[in-house]
Structures are given as structure tokens and as C-alpha cells.
């Protein structure tokens, strides 16, 4: 009987112990959760509101970014990376192995249909596809040695925009907005003009786990002419301004009481900030998009009076107007539902069409920024998600090529009138001074005064960053 009583006593003690321990474990988990939320709330102070110098990790060379995204992948060997041996060996086999993983089959070497010339004091070579941009070549830093990891549009576009080709991650515009905050409390810190809804879609300008106010604000999409592109629901036909203000004030008061009782809630706080910004944007956004006061010369320079260039020209003009008003990151996308830059066939027709649409507006943007004294503090980035193969697809097309391609930068603290890096003799692989997409991101952040290793956000128990666990600053191109 004594043994039975002893076992019962032991059993009761174990139950009590487990019960008490379970409460303890729950307390520890809840404490950790509160700590993580508090850390996230604390980290939010880096962004949001009007920016200050205290957010910088080191002195910045650029204050803002304009990203000219050429959707589909322009061919580097037909634009900014001439290959004489490709012309000489046209129709011959590639004299080395192709990548183990390719998007599709390609055949023999295909020379460029366009000739290259050297321009400016720098003597940099540019294809006859870009005669107007060629006039600004002394402002360009042409990087011929980009490389990525994915030969498909969706993965490559996500890699370029977010640093990851297979996970939902914050876009580079969202990271810049988070890191630096806005220069104008009445406009978004990140605007994307006519973005594509394909191949990553909203994830290419989303904020993922970053607070909602850092995501891109889209103006229309690629299927909407830029003249008609607007922020959706920019006006409220059901409430006056004073009525809306009263609603927001009441909401702020109620949530302040909630926060005081329940503690910080970064997601809810971010949502409230987005409501406030949407209210202020009702007046600021239409003014920024109103180009009626632009001079006739400006409209002519950007190509607004010609059918071929008016759509992309308006996007470039809007980009200048937005950065003048303190928008931190502006993306301009050249895309359509038919050709884009994705010439698997009829390379000459497709690239000619695309270049005619963007060449003059891009040159006008660079000229305009420089004339206004804005280029030195604005980093302009041009490029697509990958390049194209030097080998032919079909009779006269080129396949996707992430192994080596070209992007260029201008202004914003980069060296001007230089070429950096090189692909092989035919343009298939990045070979010398290779620049990975992570390196591009690290360099962009560095020019903005941000250390890519320190610009982090804690989520799900881990500190995330745009460059993940890689990336280096390409110091050779920094002025």
C-alpha cells in the first residue's frame, strides 16, 4: 500500500511538473515573440517619414534611383558589348561548351545585324540601335560582366528585383525606401510606372515581410498607355477631405489606445501609415503627374509628340518629375504584351522596334537630369533580367542568357565614360571582373550611403537583407 501511495505521489508530482513547465514554455515563447515584434518595431525607425542623414551608414554619393527596366532581356552583343569574332565566325559552331542548363536549344553563332561605333571623349562603343544614348556615352558606366542564375524570365526578373529567384522577398525599391525613408511625406518613397504583371508580377515591386508602407506604388501597368496610368482609387468620391481627416484621426486615437494596452504591432502600424499616405497623395500625386506646364522643348525632347516614343517618353518625364519631388526610387518599365525584348526570332525587327521606342526618351532623361543638376545625385540604372545568346535560335533569334550580359549606370557617384568587366570573345559568359546581381545590389546600396551587410530586417527569427548571404561592392566603378 505504501508503494502504491508512493507511485501516486510521484505521478502527481510529474503531472504538476509538466503542467508548470508547459506554462513556462508558453511564457518563454510569448516573451520571444514580443521581443521579435519589438525588434521589428525598433528597426522600422530606419524608414518611414521624411529622411535624415542619421539613417546613412556612410556618406552617400546618390540620393535616389531611377531604374529603367527593359523587360524581356535585351541582347548585349547587339547593344553595348561588341564582339568582332562573333562577326568573323558567323555561322560556325561555338568553340566551347554551352551551359549545362539552358532555356532552349540554340545552334550556330549569329553575328549582330548592327554595327558599332565609338562615341564621345571616352570612345566607348555603342550599337547603331542607340544613336541618341550614344551621345551621352561619356556619362555612362557600362558593366559588361553581369551574370545571374536563372534562364527563365520569372526567376531572372525576381532575382534582379528582389535578390531571390525562388522565394518571395522584398524588392530592391522597397529596401531602399525602408533604409532611407522618404524625402516627401506626401508622396510614396517608391513608385513603379507601368510595371509588368507577368514574370513575378507584384512581387517585383512588393515589400514582402517589410512593413507595407515600403512597397512600390504602381501607376497603371504594362497593358495601359502611360498617358492613362494612374494610382488606383486616388480620390474618394464618398467623403470630403475634412471627413476623411476626421476618420483617420479617430482611427489613430483608437489604435493608440490599443497599442498602449497590447504593445507594439508593426503590421497594424504600417497599415495605418499607408492610410495616412494615401490621404496625402490625393493632392500631391495628380500634381506630380500633371505635365501640362512642361515646356514645348521638353515635350519634344522626350518624344511626346511622336507615336513611337510618346509612351516611354512620358514615363521617363514622369520619372524626372517624381525624383524632383523627393520620391526615392522610381522604376520605369519598357514592356508590352507582344514583342518586349524577348527576340527568340526575328531579332532585327524586334530590337529595332524596342530601341526606337526607348533610345530618344532615355537620352532626354539623362540630358535633362544633368541640365538640372540632378544627375550627380541620381543613380540611373538600365538593363533587363538577362542578356541573349551569341548562338542562333531558329534562323534569326537569340535565346535567354543569364551567364553574361550588360547593364549600365549613370550619375549617382559612379565613374563615367568607362567599361567595366568583359564577357568571352563571343559574349556567352562573363569572364573578367564578373559582377553578380548581388554585387549590383550591394553597389547600388553603397552609393546611397547604405551598407548592404547592415541593412537588415528581422523576420521569422532571421535577419534578412537584399543581398542575402552574398554580394560585394564593386569599388572599381565608384567615383
C-alpha positions as CSV (number, residue, x, y, z in Angstrom):
1,X,0.0,0.0,0.0
2,X,2.9,2.3,0.8
3,X,4.4,1.6,-2.6
4,X,1.1,2.4,-4.3
5,X,0.8,5.6,-2.4
6,X,4.4,6.5,-3.3
7,X,3.8,5.9,-7.1
8,X,0.7,8.1,-6.9
9,X,2.6,10.8,-5.2
10,X,5.3,10.5,-7.9
11,X,2.7,10.5,-10.7
12,X,1.0,13.6,-9.2
13,X,4.4,15.4,-9.0
14,X,5.2,14.6,-12.6
15,X,1.8,15.9,-13.8
16,X,2.3,19.1,-11.7
17,X,5.8,19.4,-13.1
18,X,4.6,19.1,-16.8
19,X,1.8,21.5,-16.2
20,X,4.0,24.1,-14.7
21,X,6.7,23.5,-17.3
22,X,4.1,23.9,-20.1
23,X,3.1,27.3,-18.7
24,X,6.8,28.2,-18.5
25,X,7.4,27.1,-22.1
26,X,4.5,29.2,-23.3
27,X,5.8,32.1,-21.3
28,X,9.2,31.8,-22.9
29,X,7.7,31.5,-26.4
30,X,5.5,34.5,-25.8
31,X,8.4,36.5,-24.5
32,X,10.4,35.7,-27.5
33,X,7.6,36.7,-29.8
34,X,7.2,40.0,-28.1
35,X,10.9,40.6,-28.3
36,X,10.9,39.9,-32.0
37,X,8.0,42.2,-32.6
38,X,9.7,44.9,-30.5
39,X,12.9,44.5,-32.5
40,X,10.9,44.7,-35.8
41,X,9.2,47.8,-34.5
42,X,12.5,49.3,-33.5
43,X,14.0,48.6,-36.9
44,X,11.1,50.4,-38.5
45,X,12.5,53.6,-37.3
46,X,15.1,53.4,-40.1
47,X,12.4,54.2,-42.6
48,X,9.1,55.9,-42.9
49,X,8.6,59.6,-42.7
50,X,11.0,62.2,-44.0
51,X,14.6,61.0,-44.4
52,X,17.5,62.3,-42.3
53,X,21.3,61.9,-42.5
54,X,21.2,59.7,-39.4
55,X,19.9,56.8,-41.5
56,X,23.1,56.6,-43.6
57,X,25.8,54.1,-42.8
58,X,28.4,56.2,-44.6
59,X,28.3,59.4,-46.7
60,X,26.1,58.9,-49.7
61,X,27.0,59.7,-53.3
62,X,23.4,59.4,-54.5
63,X,20.1,60.3,-53.0
64,X,17.7,58.4,-55.3
65,X,17.4,55.8,-58.1
66,X,15.7,55.7,-61.5
67,X,15.7,52.1,-62.8
68,X,15.0,51.7,-66.5
69,X,13.8,48.1,-66.8
70,X,13.9,46.6,-70.3
71,X,11.5,43.7,-69.8
72,X,12.5,40.5,-71.7
73,X,16.2,40.8,-71.9
74,X,18.0,43.0,-74.5
75,X,20.9,41.4,-76.3
76,X,24.2,42.7,-75.0
77,X,26.1,41.7,-78.1
78,X,23.8,43.8,-80.2
79,X,23.7,46.9,-78.0
80,X,26.7,47.7,-75.7
81,X,29.1,44.7,-76.0
82,X,30.6,44.4,-79.5
83,X,32.2,41.1,-80.5
84,X,34.3,41.2,-83.6
85,X,34.9,37.5,-83.5
86,X,31.2,36.9,-83.5
87,X,31.0,38.6,-86.8
88,X,34.1,36.8,-88.2
89,X,32.8,33.4,-87.2
90,X,29.1,33.9,-88.1
91,X,27.5,30.5,-88.9
92,X,30.2,28.5,-87.2
93,X,29.8,26.3,-84.0
94,X,30.5,27.9,-80.6
95,X,34.1,26.8,-79.9
96,X,33.4,25.9,-76.3
97,X,30.7,24.2,-74.3
98,X,27.3,25.9,-73.7
99,X,25.9,25.9,-70.1
100,X,24.6,22.6,-68.7
101,X,21.2,24.3,-68.1
102,X,19.8,26.4,-70.9
103,X,16.3,27.7,-71.6
104,X,16.1,26.2,-75.1
105,X,18.3,24.8,-77.8
106,X,20.4,27.1,-79.9
107,X,22.6,26.4,-82.9
108,X,25.5,28.2,-84.6
109,X,27.0,31.6,-84.0
110,X,24.9,34.5,-85.2
111,X,26.6,37.9,-85.9
112,X,25.0,41.1,-84.9
113,X,22.9,42.8,-87.6
114,X,24.0,46.2,-86.3
115,X,27.4,47.9,-86.5
116,X,29.1,49.5,-83.5
117,X,30.9,52.9,-83.4
118,X,32.9,54.6,-80.8
119,X,31.5,57.8,-79.3
120,X,32.4,60.7,-77.1
121,X,35.7,61.5,-75.5
122,X,35.7,58.1,-73.8
123,X,35.5,56.4,-77.2
124,X,33.1,53.7,-75.8
125,X,31.4,51.5,-78.4
126,X,27.7,51.7,-78.9
127,X,25.5,49.9,-81.4
128,X,23.7,51.9,-84.1
129,X,20.5,50.8,-82.3
130,X,21.1,53.6,-79.7
131,X,22.3,56.7,-81.6
132,X,20.8,59.1,-79.1
133,X,22.0,57.3,-75.9
134,X,25.4,57.1,-77.7
135,X,25.6,60.9,-77.5
136,X,25.5,60.6,-73.7
137,X,28.1,57.8,-73.5
138,X,30.6,59.9,-71.5
139,X,28.1,59.8,-68.7
140,X,27.7,56.0,-68.7
141,X,29.4,53.3,-66.7
142,X,28.8,50.2,-68.8
143,X,29.1,46.9,-67.0
144,X,29.7,44.1,-69.5
145,X,30.1,41.3,-67.0
146,X,26.8,40.9,-65.2
147,X,25.7,37.3,-64.5
148,X,22.8,35.7,-62.8
149,X,21.5,32.2,-62.0
150,X,18.2,31.7,-63.8
151,X,17.5,31.4,-67.6
152,X,13.7,31.8,-67.2
153,X,12.0,35.2,-67.3
154,X,10.2,34.8,-64.0
155,X,13.1,33.6,-61.9
156,X,15.6,36.1,-63.5
157,X,13.2,39.0,-63.1
158,X,12.7,38.2,-59.4
159,X,16.4,37.8,-59.0
160,X,17.1,41.2,-60.4
161,X,14.3,42.9,-58.5
162,X,14.5,41.1,-55.1
163,X,17.7,39.2,-55.0
164,X,15.9,35.8,-54.9
165,X,14.6,33.8,-57.8
166,X,12.6,31.3,-55.8
167,X,11.3,33.0,-52.6
168,X,9.1,36.0,-52.0
169,X,11.4,38.7,-50.8
170,X,11.2,42.5,-50.6
171,X,12.1,44.3,-53.8
172,X,15.2,46.5,-54.1
173,X,12.9,49.6,-54.3
174,X,11.3,48.6,-51.0
175,X,14.7,48.0,-49.4
176,X,15.9,51.5,-50.5
177,X,12.6,53.0,-49.2
178,X,13.0,51.2,-45.9
179,X,16.6,52.1,-45.5
180,X,16.4,55.8,-46.3
181,X,12.8,56.8,-45.8
182,X,11.0,59.3,-48.0
183,X,12.1,62.8,-48.9
184,X,8.5,63.9,-49.3
185,X,5.8,62.9,-46.8
186,X,3.1,63.4,-49.3
187,X,4.3,61.0,-52.0
188,X,5.4,57.4,-51.8
189,X,9.1,56.6,-51.4
190,X,8.9,54.1,-54.2
191,X,6.9,54.5,-57.5
192,X,6.8,52.0,-60.4
193,X,5.4,53.3,-63.7
194,X,3.5,50.9,-66.0
195,X,5.0,47.7,-64.4
196,X,4.6,44.3,-66.0
197,X,2.1,42.0,-64.3
198,X,3.9,38.9,-65.7
199,X,7.0,37.0,-64.6
200,X,6.9,37.8,-60.9
201,X,4.3,40.5,-61.2
202,X,3.6,42.4,-58.0
203,X,6.5,40.6,-56.2
204,X,8.9,42.7,-58.3
205,X,7.8,45.8,-56.5
206,X,6.4,44.4,-53.3
207,X,7.6,44.7,-49.8
208,X,7.1,41.0,-48.7
209,X,7.7,41.0,-45.0
210,X,8.9,44.6,-44.8
211,X,6.2,46.9,-43.5
212,X,3.5,47.7,-46.1
213,X,4.4,51.4,-46.5
214,X,7.7,50.5,-48.2
215,X,6.2,48.6,-51.2
216,X,6.0,50.2,-54.6
217,X,3.0,52.3,-55.6
218,X,2.1,51.3,-59.2
219,X,0.9,53.8,-61.8
220,X,-1.1,51.6,-64.2
221,X,0.6,48.6,-65.7
222,X,2.3,47.5,-68.9
223,X,-1.0,47.0,-70.7
224,X,-2.1,50.6,-70.0
225,X,-0.8,53.5,-72.0
226,X,1.3,55.8,-69.7
227,X,-1.0,58.7,-70.6
228,X,-3.8,56.8,-68.8
229,X,-1.7,55.4,-65.9
230,X,-3.0,56.4,-62.5
231,X,-2.8,55.3,-58.9
232,X,-6.0,53.3,-58.4
233,X,-8.6,54.8,-56.1
234,X,-6.6,58.0,-55.7
235,X,-9.7,60.0,-55.0
236,X,-12.6,59.4,-52.5
237,X,-16.0,60.4,-54.1
238,X,-17.9,59.5,-50.9
239,X,-16.1,61.6,-48.3
240,X,-14.8,65.2,-48.1
241,X,-11.3,65.9,-47.1
242,X,-12.4,67.0,-43.7
243,X,-14.5,63.9,-43.3
244,X,-11.6,61.7,-44.3
245,X,-9.3,63.5,-41.9
246,X,-11.8,63.0,-39.1
247,X,-12.0,59.3,-39.8
248,X,-8.2,58.9,-39.8
249,X,-7.9,60.9,-36.6
250,X,-10.5,58.7,-34.9
251,X,-8.7,55.6,-36.2
252,X,-5.4,56.8,-34.9
253,X,-6.8,57.5,-31.5
254,X,-8.5,54.1,-31.2
255,X,-5.3,52.3,-32.2
256,X,-3.1,54.4,-29.9
257,X,-5.3,53.1,-27.1
258,X,-4.9,49.5,-28.5
259,X,-1.1,49.9,-28.7
260,X,-0.9,51.2,-25.1
261,X,-2.7,48.1,-23.8
262,X,-1.4,45.3,-26.2
263,X,2.0,46.6,-27.1
264,X,3.5,47.4,-30.5
265,X,2.1,45.9,-33.7
266,X,4.3,46.7,-36.6
267,X,1.8,45.3,-39.2
268,X,-1.0,47.4,-37.9
269,X,1.2,50.5,-37.6
270,X,2.4,50.0,-41.2
271,X,-1.2,49.8,-42.4
272,X,-2.1,53.0,-40.6
273,X,0.9,54.7,-42.2
274,X,-0.3,53.6,-45.6
275,X,-3.8,55.1,-44.9
276,X,-2.2,58.4,-44.0
277,X,0.0,58.4,-47.1
278,X,-3.0,57.6,-49.3
279,X,-4.8,60.6,-47.9
280,X,-2.0,63.0,-48.5
281,X,-1.4,61.5,-52.0
282,X,-4.8,62.7,-53.2
283,X,-3.4,66.2,-53.8
284,X,0.3,65.5,-54.4
285,X,0.1,62.7,-56.9
286,X,-2.1,64.4,-59.5
287,X,0.2,67.4,-59.4
288,X,3.3,65.3,-59.9
289,X,1.6,63.6,-62.9
290,X,0.4,66.9,-64.5
291,X,2.8,67.6,-67.3
292,X,0.8,70.5,-68.8
293,X,3.3,73.0,-67.5
294,X,6.3,71.3,-69.2
295,X,7.8,73.3,-72.0
296,X,7.3,72.5,-75.6
297,X,11.0,71.8,-75.8
298,X,10.8,69.2,-73.0
299,X,7.9,67.5,-74.7
300,X,9.8,67.4,-78.0
301,X,13.0,66.1,-76.4
302,X,11.3,63.3,-74.6
303,X,9.4,62.3,-77.8
304,X,5.9,63.0,-76.6
305,X,4.9,64.4,-79.9
306,X,5.8,61.2,-81.8
307,X,3.8,58.0,-81.8
308,X,6.8,55.7,-81.5
309,X,8.3,57.4,-78.4
310,X,5.4,59.1,-76.6
311,X,4.5,56.2,-74.3
312,X,8.0,55.6,-72.9
313,X,8.9,59.3,-73.2
314,X,6.1,60.2,-70.8
315,X,7.3,57.5,-68.4
316,X,10.8,59.0,-68.4
317,X,9.5,62.5,-68.0
318,X,7.3,61.4,-65.0
319,X,10.4,59.7,-63.5
320,X,12.2,63.1,-63.6
321,X,9.2,64.8,-62.0
322,X,8.9,62.3,-59.3
323,X,12.5,62.4,-58.2
324,X,12.4,66.2,-58.3
325,X,9.6,65.9,-55.7
326,X,11.6,63.5,-53.4
327,X,10.5,60.1,-54.5
328,X,13.4,57.9,-53.5
329,X,13.1,55.0,-56.1
330,X,11.3,55.2,-59.5
331,X,11.1,52.3,-61.8
332,X,10.2,52.8,-65.5
333,X,9.4,49.6,-67.4
334,X,9.5,49.1,-71.1
335,X,7.3,46.2,-71.9
336,X,4.3,45.2,-74.0
337,X,2.2,42.1,-74.5
338,X,3.7,41.2,-77.8
339,X,7.4,41.7,-78.6
340,X,9.2,43.1,-75.5
341,X,12.9,42.5,-75.8
342,X,12.5,38.7,-76.0
343,X,13.5,38.0,-79.5
344,X,13.6,34.3,-79.9
345,X,13.0,35.0,-83.6
346,X,13.3,38.0,-86.0
347,X,15.9,39.7,-83.8
348,X,16.3,42.6,-86.3
349,X,12.6,43.5,-86.3
350,X,12.1,43.2,-82.5
351,X,15.2,45.0,-81.3
352,X,14.8,47.8,-83.9
353,X,11.2,48.4,-82.7
354,X,12.2,48.4,-79.0
355,X,15.3,50.6,-79.4
356,X,13.3,53.2,-81.4
357,X,10.8,53.4,-78.5
358,X,13.3,54.0,-75.7
359,X,16.5,55.5,-77.2
360,X,15.4,59.1,-77.5
361,X,13.5,59.2,-74.2
362,X,16.4,57.8,-72.3
363,X,18.9,60.2,-73.8
364,X,16.5,63.1,-73.0
365,X,16.2,61.9,-69.4
366,X,20.0,61.8,-68.9
367,X,20.3,65.3,-70.6
368,X,17.5,66.8,-68.5
369,X,18.8,65.4,-65.2
370,X,22.3,66.8,-66.0
371,X,21.0,70.2,-67.0
372,X,19.0,70.5,-63.8
373,X,22.0,69.4,-61.6
374,X,20.2,66.2,-60.6
375,X,22.3,63.6,-62.3
376,X,25.2,63.7,-59.8
377,X,22.8,62.7,-57.0
378,X,20.5,60.4,-59.0
379,X,21.7,56.9,-59.9
380,X,20.2,55.8,-63.2
381,X,20.3,52.0,-63.9
382,X,19.5,50.5,-67.3
383,X,19.1,46.8,-68.2
384,X,16.9,43.7,-68.3
385,X,16.7,40.4,-66.4
386,X,19.4,38.8,-68.6
387,X,21.1,39.0,-72.0
388,X,20.9,36.8,-75.0
389,X,22.9,34.1,-76.5
390,X,25.5,34.7,-79.3
391,X,24.2,31.5,-80.8
392,X,21.1,31.5,-83.0
393,X,17.7,30.3,-82.0
394,X,16.0,29.2,-85.2
395,X,17.2,31.3,-88.2
396,X,17.5,34.8,-86.7
397,X,16.7,34.8,-83.0
398,X,18.6,34.6,-79.7
399,X,17.7,32.7,-76.6
400,X,17.9,33.8,-72.9
401,X,21.4,34.2,-71.5
402,X,22.0,34.8,-67.7
403,X,25.6,33.7,-68.0
404,X,26.9,37.1,-69.2
405,X,25.2,40.3,-70.1
406,X,25.3,44.1,-69.9
407,X,23.7,46.8,-67.7
408,X,24.8,50.4,-67.4
409,X,24.7,53.0,-64.7
410,X,24.9,56.8,-64.9
411,X,25.3,59.6,-62.3
412,X,24.9,58.9,-58.6
413,X,28.6,58.5,-57.8
414,X,29.7,56.0,-60.4
415,X,32.6,56.6,-62.7
416,X,31.6,57.9,-66.1
417,X,32.8,57.1,-69.6
418,X,34.1,53.6,-68.7
419,X,33.5,50.0,-69.5
420,X,33.9,47.5,-66.6
421,X,34.3,43.8,-66.9
422,X,34.1,41.6,-70.0
423,X,32.4,38.6,-71.5
424,X,34.3,36.0,-73.6
425,X,35.2,36.6,-77.2
426,X,31.7,35.7,-78.3
427,X,29.7,37.1,-75.4
428,X,28.4,34.0,-73.8
429,X,30.0,34.0,-70.3
430,X,31.0,36.8,-68.0
431,X,34.8,36.3,-67.8
432,X,36.7,39.3,-66.4
433,X,35.7,41.3,-63.3
434,X,32.5,39.4,-63.0
435,X,29.5,41.2,-61.4
436,X,26.8,39.1,-59.9
437,X,23.3,40.5,-59.4
438,X,24.0,40.6,-55.6
439,X,27.1,42.7,-56.4
440,X,24.9,45.1,-58.4
441,X,22.6,45.5,-55.4
442,X,25.4,45.9,-52.9
443,X,26.9,48.6,-55.1
444,X,23.6,50.4,-55.5
445,X,23.1,50.5,-51.8
446,X,26.6,51.6,-51.2
447,X,26.2,54.6,-53.5
448,X,23.1,55.5,-51.5
449,X,25.0,55.5,-48.2
450,X,23.8,52.1,-47.1
451,X,25.9,49.1,-46.1
452,X,24.2,46.0,-47.6
453,X,25.5,43.9,-44.7
454,X,23.9,46.2,-42.2
455,X,20.6,47.0,-43.9
456,X,18.7,44.1,-42.4
457,X,15.2,43.3,-41.2
458,X,14.4,40.6,-38.6
459,X,11.7,38.2,-39.8
460,X,10.8,34.6,-38.7
461,X,13.8,34.6,-36.4
462,X,16.4,35.6,-39.0
463,X,18.0,38.8,-40.2
464,X,17.3,39.2,-43.9
465,X,18.9,41.6,-46.4
466,X,18.7,42.4,-50.1
467,X,21.9,40.6,-50.9
468,X,21.0,37.5,-48.8
469,X,24.4,35.9,-47.7
470,X,26.4,37.2,-50.7
471,X,27.3,40.4,-52.5
472,X,30.2,42.8,-52.7
473,X,30.6,46.4,-53.5
474,X,32.2,46.9,-57.0
475,X,34.5,49.6,-55.7
476,X,36.3,49.9,-59.1
477,X,33.3,51.7,-60.6
478,X,32.7,54.1,-57.6
479,X,33.9,57.6,-58.3
